Amino acid sequence: MTEVVITGFGAITPLGADAATTWEGLLAGRSGVHTLPYEWAEELPTRFAAEVTTDVMTKLERVEARRWDRSTQLAVIAALEAWEDAGLTLDEDNGIDRDRLVVCGASGIGGLHSLLGQWDVHKEKGFRRVSPFTIPMLMANAPAANIGLKVGARAGVHTPVSACASSNEAIALGLDQIRLGRADVAVLGGTEAVIHPLPLAAFGQMQALSRRNDSPESASRPWDTSRDGFVMGEGACFMVVETLDHAKARGAKIYGTLAGAGISADSHDIVQPDPTGEGQSSAMLKALRDANLQASDIKHVNAHATSTPQGDIAEAGSIASALGEAASEVLVTGTKSMTGHLLGGAGALETFATTMALHDRKVPGTINITDLEPDLPVQIATRTTDLPDGDLAALNNSFGFGGHNVCVAVTTANANR
């Protein structure tokens, strides 16, 4: 089977303006959550979120950026950082055949700011004031399409939309495209930017968001007995992956191996996870088989772990079910405790964190746990913890409304070679 390796990362998140700063924040156990400084937030049940604090306009060409939704702005910033981190430049061929270059960039919701903003313009000022760029700004494929234009991808540009599993599904799709011989190089990831009154109100009405307004930094607390919902986040994360032979030929550095992926569906409920965790376990088992790994090979799981009462328990059980006796030796962490939930961008950010955990042999701890849920069948890392030497493998889980389950398997660069 074609071996696919990760050669570049880019990110813009509540923890930092780039991938390196984001990773430093995760290892430091820093929270990116804060009270929202907007008048519209004052009337909401949840008045905090995890925003990107970087001024995106300092990283983009201003005229071009004004024609993009915030979700696209974040995506392009992260993707171009990943491109540069992989040792590639936009104005040279870099030895890459653009007919063999694919982009898979996901968003769970798409250009919501543009959609609702232009609706407000229409209501207040009339249809003649609606921007002619509205459709290219709001369409869900806009982030991937604009990345494709930037890097000149001609093998395909794809946008999976599977709620909070979207960007891990994009990674799985990109892996398939390379294995099927349709591409040598892929830019993969996801983005989300929906910190806006409507989604915060809507998720609040669902009782899905934490209401810990007196202590927002500690509101996201996976597996804590007092968890009361997830924290909205925004940001983007992208990676460059390519065949091992292609990476070697151009002398690229390698962070790790994108070893496999597994996808399943609960077919249980449009919102609630199946409490049996069978669909989640199925995705993990498929990822293990796809990566030619055994449960005993897994040393770390970056869990979906949104900090919801039902979801965290179901996932702990599904991890234990999938890994069997090996589960007790696996370090499980929930990095949403620091970044909040990036929805369609979450999987890519957490696959980045999973890969870096193997690369640096350090698992970021889950923060904000003061009273761990008793009798969990897995070992939760509550502080940054070292991983052993040698070849390592890890899993990253993403689950989404609609019952979407995606698990991505990564290994250290020397594993399975």
Secondary structure by P-SEA (a helix, b strand, c coil): cbbbbbccccccccccccaaaaaaaaaacccccccccccccccccccccccccccccccccaaaaaaccaaaaaaaaaaaaaaaaaccccccccccccccbbbbbbbcccaaaaaaaaaaaaacccccccccccccccccaaaaaaaaaaaccccbbbbbbcccaaaaaaaaaaaaaaaaccccccccccccccccaaaaaaaaaaccccccccccccccccccccccbbbbbbbbbbbbbbcaaaaaaaccccccccccbbbbbcccccccccccaaaaaaaaaaaaaaacccccccccccccccccccaaaaaaaaaaaaaccccccbbbbbccccccccccaaaaaaaaaaaaaaaccbbbcccccccccccccccccccccccccccccbbbbbbcccbbbbbbbbbcccccc
